[in-house]
Amino acid sequence: MSRFRITKNLGMILLGIWLILTGLIPLLHLNFEGLSLIMAILAIVSGVFILLGR
């Protein structure tokens, strides 16, 4: 049971990081090659961890 709680928490932490970065990127005018790929991977991984936790 505690293993599922860890994955659900990890998914929520990753989702929070993704949301913060999604807001900061346009505000700070961050742009580099591969940024969209990194953001997409972060979104997928957080979604998978959240679904595994349910």
Secondary structure as the mmCIF struct_conf table of DSSP 4:
data_model
#
loop_
_struct_conf.conf_type_id
_struct_conf.id
_struct_conf.beg_label_comp_id
_struct_conf.beg_label_asym_id
_struct_conf.beg_label_seq_id
_struct_conf.end_label_comp_id
_struct_conf.end_label_asym_id
_struct_conf.end_label_seq_id
HELX_RH_AL_P HELX_RH_AL_P1 SER A 2 LEU A 28
TURN_TY1_P TURN_TY1_P1 HIS A 29 HIS A 29
TURN_TY1_P TURN_TY1_P2 GLU A 33 GLY A 34
HELX_RH_AL_P HELX_RH_AL_P2 LEU A 35 LEU A 52
TURN_TY1_P TURN_TY1_P3 GLY A 53 GLY A 53
#
